[in-house]
Amino acid sequence: MRAQVGDKLVIRGHKVGEHERVGRIVEVRGSDGGAPWLVEWDDAEGQHLFWPGSDAEVVHPRPAQEGGPL
């Protein structure tokens, strides 16, 4: 799994009713976009070093199109 600064990181809940966790990657410390990543989570203060598991998904931001919605 590869990521770059600015990507969103989503961790899916493991049980029914468990919320997903969302954060933003602020630093990539592995080679070629690999883990570990420094992440700012929406539900926690500070930055946290993170190695992804099978429940993690990296979402790359879509480039803004000229004249279109962001």
PyMOL commands that set and color helices and strands:
alter all, ss='L'
color gray80, all
select helices_A, chain A and resi 31-33
alter helices_A, ss='H'
color red, helices_A
select strands_A, chain A and resi 8-11+21-28+37-41+48-50+56-59
alter strands_A, ss='S'
color yellow, strands_A
deselect
rebuild
show_as cartoon
